[in-house]
Amino acid sequence: MDYIKIEATDLTYVLGNIDKIKEDLNELKQKQLDRVYSNKEMLSTLGVSDKLLIQYRNDGVLPYRRMDDKYWYTQEDLDYFMNTRKVGVPFASWTQVS
């Protein structure tokens, strides 16, 4: 059996990250959410492009959670988005595509 030497500070860092992930997951569970959507699922659910979804996140109109490089959306996030966004755009504001 081979052994790998790990510095105490490195081990503490790794364990701290594991604890953070556990806390994030427990937070989601405690909110008793029915559903958690991945980025791909949210794209499909909203029927929007990746670029528009990123814009919604950046503009703060779609709440989300981030774990490392992955984005997650709860049912509560989706409900908030659907209940607070403007539905429809007046015809006069449409631009003609040539």
Biotite code that builds the C-alpha atoms (Angstrom):
import biotite.structure as struc

atoms = struc.array([
    struc.Atom([0.000, 0.000, 0.000], chain_id="A", res_id=1, res_name="MET", atom_name="CA", element="C"),
    struc.Atom([1.342, 3.417, -0.963], chain_id="A", res_id=2, res_name="ASP", atom_name="CA", element="C"),
    struc.Atom([1.018, 6.419, 1.305], chain_id="A", res_id=3, res_name="TYR", atom_name="CA", element="C"),
    struc.Atom([0.809, 10.043, 0.305], chain_id="A", res_id=4, res_name="ILE", atom_name="CA", element="C"),
    struc.Atom([1.960, 12.760, 2.646], chain_id="A", res_id=5, res_name="LYS", atom_name="CA", element="C"),
    struc.Atom([-0.507, 15.666, 2.897], chain_id="A", res_id=6, res_name="ILE", atom_name="CA", element="C"),
    struc.Atom([0.240, 18.876, 4.716], chain_id="A", res_id=7, res_name="GLU", atom_name="CA", element="C"),
    struc.Atom([-2.184, 19.701, 7.525], chain_id="A", res_id=8, res_name="ALA", atom_name="CA", element="C"),
    struc.Atom([-3.141, 23.006, 5.894], chain_id="A", res_id=9, res_name="THR", atom_name="CA", element="C"),
    struc.Atom([-4.001, 21.229, 2.611], chain_id="A", res_id=10, res_name="ASP", atom_name="CA", element="C"),
    struc.Atom([-6.108, 18.657, 4.420], chain_id="A", res_id=11, res_name="LEU", atom_name="CA", element="C"),
    struc.Atom([-7.892, 21.396, 6.355], chain_id="A", res_id=12, res_name="THR", atom_name="CA", element="C"),
    struc.Atom([-8.630, 23.188, 3.077], chain_id="A", res_id=13, res_name="TYR", atom_name="CA", element="C"),
    struc.Atom([-10.078, 20.050, 1.462], chain_id="A", res_id=14, res_name="VAL", atom_name="CA", element="C"),
    struc.Atom([-12.170, 19.197, 4.497], chain_id="A", res_id=15, res_name="LEU", atom_name="CA", element="C"),
    struc.Atom([-13.424, 22.785, 4.658], chain_id="A", res_id=16, res_name="GLY", atom_name="CA", element="C"),
    struc.Atom([-14.581, 22.560, 1.034], chain_id="A", res_id=17, res_name="ASN", atom_name="CA", element="C"),
    struc.Atom([-16.364, 19.288, 1.737], chain_id="A", res_id=18, res_name="ILE", atom_name="CA", element="C"),
    struc.Atom([-18.089, 20.902, 4.717], chain_id="A", res_id=19, res_name="ASP", atom_name="CA", element="C"),
    struc.Atom([-19.141, 23.859, 2.540], chain_id="A", res_id=20, res_name="LYS", atom_name="CA", element="C"),
    struc.Atom([-20.675, 21.520, -0.039], chain_id="A", res_id=21, res_name="ILE", atom_name="CA", element="C"),
    struc.Atom([-22.535, 19.677, 2.720], chain_id="A", res_id=22, res_name="LYS", atom_name="CA", element="C"),
    struc.Atom([-23.852, 22.982, 4.090], chain_id="A", res_id=23, res_name="GLU", atom_name="CA", element="C"),
    struc.Atom([-25.034, 24.072, 0.631], chain_id="A", res_id=24, res_name="ASP", atom_name="CA", element="C"),
    struc.Atom([-26.829, 20.777, 0.083], chain_id="A", res_id=25, res_name="LEU", atom_name="CA", element="C"),
    struc.Atom([-28.420, 20.916, 3.527], chain_id="A", res_id=26, res_name="ASN", atom_name="CA", element="C"),
    struc.Atom([-29.588, 24.472, 2.832], chain_id="A", res_id=27, res_name="GLU", atom_name="CA", element="C"),
    struc.Atom([-31.359, 23.249, -0.275], chain_id="A", res_id=28, res_name="LEU", atom_name="CA", element="C"),
    struc.Atom([-32.934, 20.359, 1.627], chain_id="A", res_id=29, res_name="LYS", atom_name="CA", element="C"),
    struc.Atom([-34.066, 22.587, 4.504], chain_id="A", res_id=30, res_name="GLN", atom_name="CA", element="C"),
    struc.Atom([-35.975, 24.814, 2.125], chain_id="A", res_id=31, res_name="LYS", atom_name="CA", element="C"),
    struc.Atom([-38.026, 21.741, 1.229], chain_id="A", res_id=32, res_name="GLN", atom_name="CA", element="C"),
    struc.Atom([-37.800, 22.487, -2.440], chain_id="A", res_id=33, res_name="LEU", atom_name="CA", element="C"),
    struc.Atom([-39.629, 20.242, -4.842], chain_id="A", res_id=34, res_name="ASP", atom_name="CA", element="C"),
    struc.Atom([-37.094, 20.497, -7.615], chain_id="A", res_id=35, res_name="ARG", atom_name="CA", element="C"),
    struc.Atom([-33.561, 21.600, -8.377], chain_id="A", res_id=36, res_name="VAL", atom_name="CA", element="C"),
    struc.Atom([-32.724, 22.400, -12.002], chain_id="A", res_id=37, res_name="TYR", atom_name="CA", element="C"),
    struc.Atom([-29.350, 22.155, -13.669], chain_id="A", res_id=38, res_name="SER", atom_name="CA", element="C"),
    struc.Atom([-28.277, 24.805, -16.155], chain_id="A", res_id=39, res_name="ASN", atom_name="CA", element="C"),
    struc.Atom([-29.252, 22.508, -19.036], chain_id="A", res_id=40, res_name="LYS", atom_name="CA", element="C"),
    struc.Atom([-32.673, 21.814, -17.525], chain_id="A", res_id=41, res_name="GLU", atom_name="CA", element="C"),
    struc.Atom([-33.299, 25.518, -16.963], chain_id="A", res_id=42, res_name="MET", atom_name="CA", element="C"),
    struc.Atom([-32.420, 26.281, -20.601], chain_id="A", res_id=43, res_name="LEU", atom_name="CA", element="C"),
    struc.Atom([-34.980, 23.721, -21.709], chain_id="A", res_id=44, res_name="SER", atom_name="CA", element="C"),
    struc.Atom([-37.618, 24.784, -19.156], chain_id="A", res_id=45, res_name="THR", atom_name="CA", element="C"),
    struc.Atom([-37.429, 28.462, -20.097], chain_id="A", res_id=46, res_name="LEU", atom_name="CA", element="C"),
    struc.Atom([-36.772, 27.807, -23.771], chain_id="A", res_id=47, res_name="GLY", atom_name="CA", element="C"),
    struc.Atom([-34.008, 30.394, -23.922], chain_id="A", res_id=48, res_name="VAL", atom_name="CA", element="C"),
    struc.Atom([-30.453, 30.451, -25.232], chain_id="A", res_id=49, res_name="SER", atom_name="CA", element="C"),
    struc.Atom([-27.422, 30.012, -23.008], chain_id="A", res_id=50, res_name="ASP", atom_name="CA", element="C"),
    struc.Atom([-26.521, 33.661, -23.643], chain_id="A", res_id=51, res_name="LYS", atom_name="CA", element="C"),
    struc.Atom([-29.927, 34.878, -22.427], chain_id="A", res_id=52, res_name="LEU", atom_name="CA", element="C"),
    struc.Atom([-29.799, 32.669, -19.333], chain_id="A", res_id=53, res_name="LEU", atom_name="CA", element="C"),
    struc.Atom([-26.397, 34.146, -18.468], chain_id="A", res_id=54, res_name="ILE", atom_name="CA", element="C"),
    struc.Atom([-27.841, 37.633, -18.947], chain_id="A", res_id=55, res_name="GLN", atom_name="CA", element="C"),
    struc.Atom([-30.738, 36.816, -16.597], chain_id="A", res_id=56, res_name="TYR", atom_name="CA", element="C"),
    struc.Atom([-28.225, 35.678, -13.954], chain_id="A", res_id=57, res_name="ARG", atom_name="CA", element="C"),
    struc.Atom([-25.948, 38.679, -14.440], chain_id="A", res_id=58, res_name="ASN", atom_name="CA", element="C"),
    struc.Atom([-28.876, 41.123, -14.332], chain_id="A", res_id=59, res_name="ASP", atom_name="CA", element="C"),
    struc.Atom([-30.086, 39.543, -11.079], chain_id="A", res_id=60, res_name="GLY", atom_name="CA", element="C"),
    struc.Atom([-33.533, 38.668, -12.428], chain_id="A", res_id=61, res_name="VAL", atom_name="CA", element="C"),
    struc.Atom([-32.999, 34.915, -12.062], chain_id="A", res_id=62, res_name="LEU", atom_name="CA", element="C"),
    struc.Atom([-31.706, 33.762, -8.679], chain_id="A", res_id=63, res_name="PRO", atom_name="CA", element="C"),
    struc.Atom([-29.282, 30.825, -8.688], chain_id="A", res_id=64, res_name="TYR", atom_name="CA", element="C"),
    struc.Atom([-26.752, 28.910, -6.662], chain_id="A", res_id=65, res_name="ARG", atom_name="CA", element="C"),
    struc.Atom([-23.247, 28.147, -7.805], chain_id="A", res_id=66, res_name="ARG", atom_name="CA", element="C"),
    struc.Atom([-21.065, 25.253, -6.768], chain_id="A", res_id=67, res_name="MET", atom_name="CA", element="C"),
    struc.Atom([-17.652, 25.464, -8.395], chain_id="A", res_id=68, res_name="ASP", atom_name="CA", element="C"),
    struc.Atom([-18.402, 25.842, -12.123], chain_id="A", res_id=69, res_name="ASP", atom_name="CA", element="C"),
    struc.Atom([-21.995, 24.537, -11.998], chain_id="A", res_id=70, res_name="LYS", atom_name="CA", element="C"),
    struc.Atom([-25.152, 26.617, -11.678], chain_id="A", res_id=71, res_name="TYR", atom_name="CA", element="C"),
    struc.Atom([-28.276, 25.304, -9.934], chain_id="A", res_id=72, res_name="TRP", atom_name="CA", element="C"),
    struc.Atom([-31.766, 26.736, -9.785], chain_id="A", res_id=73, res_name="TYR", atom_name="CA", element="C"),
    struc.Atom([-34.450, 25.797, -7.305], chain_id="A", res_id=74, res_name="THR", atom_name="CA", element="C"),
    struc.Atom([-38.161, 25.691, -7.939], chain_id="A", res_id=75, res_name="GLN", atom_name="CA", element="C"),
    struc.Atom([-38.331, 28.761, -5.717], chain_id="A", res_id=76, res_name="GLU", atom_name="CA", element="C"),
    struc.Atom([-35.873, 30.553, -8.045], chain_id="A", res_id=77, res_name="ASP", atom_name="CA", element="C"),
    struc.Atom([-37.934, 29.640, -11.095], chain_id="A", res_id=78, res_name="LEU", atom_name="CA", element="C"),
    struc.Atom([-41.184, 30.724, -9.420], chain_id="A", res_id=79, res_name="ASP", atom_name="CA", element="C"),
    struc.Atom([-39.639, 34.063, -8.437], chain_id="A", res_id=80, res_name="TYR", atom_name="CA", element="C"),
    struc.Atom([-38.420, 34.627, -11.982], chain_id="A", res_id=81, res_name="PHE", atom_name="CA", element="C"),
    struc.Atom([-41.774, 33.762, -13.531], chain_id="A", res_id=82, res_name="MET", atom_name="CA", element="C"),
    struc.Atom([-43.713, 35.937, -11.070], chain_id="A", res_id=83, res_name="ASN", atom_name="CA", element="C"),
    struc.Atom([-41.523, 39.041, -11.313], chain_id="A", res_id=84, res_name="THR", atom_name="CA", element="C"),
    struc.Atom([-40.581, 39.308, -14.966], chain_id="A", res_id=85, res_name="ARG", atom_name="CA", element="C"),
    struc.Atom([-42.493, 41.324, -17.501], chain_id="A", res_id=86, res_name="LYS", atom_name="CA", element="C"),
    struc.Atom([-44.627, 39.161, -19.709], chain_id="A", res_id=87, res_name="VAL", atom_name="CA", element="C"),
    struc.Atom([-44.734, 40.234, -23.314], chain_id="A", res_id=88, res_name="GLY", atom_name="CA", element="C"),
    struc.Atom([-43.131, 43.154, -25.043], chain_id="A", res_id=89, res_name="VAL", atom_name="CA", element="C"),
    struc.Atom([-45.251, 45.881, -26.668], chain_id="A", res_id=90, res_name="PRO", atom_name="CA", element="C"),
    struc.Atom([-45.422, 45.475, -30.433], chain_id="A", res_id=91, res_name="PHE", atom_name="CA", element="C"),
    struc.Atom([-44.205, 49.044, -30.956], chain_id="A", res_id=92, res_name="ALA", atom_name="CA", element="C"),
    struc.Atom([-40.848, 48.173, -29.366], chain_id="A", res_id=93, res_name="SER", atom_name="CA", element="C"),
    struc.Atom([-40.113, 45.336, -31.800], chain_id="A", res_id=94, res_name="TRP", atom_name="CA", element="C"),
    struc.Atom([-37.299, 45.957, -34.224], chain_id="A", res_id=95, res_name="THR", atom_name="CA", element="C"),
    struc.Atom([-37.550, 44.904, -37.825], chain_id="A", res_id=96, res_name="GLN", atom_name="CA", element="C"),
    struc.Atom([-34.959, 42.439, -39.051], chain_id="A", res_id=97, res_name="VAL", atom_name="CA", element="C"),
    struc.Atom([-33.772, 43.132, -42.601], chain_id="A", res_id=98, res_name="SER", atom_name="CA", element="C"),
])
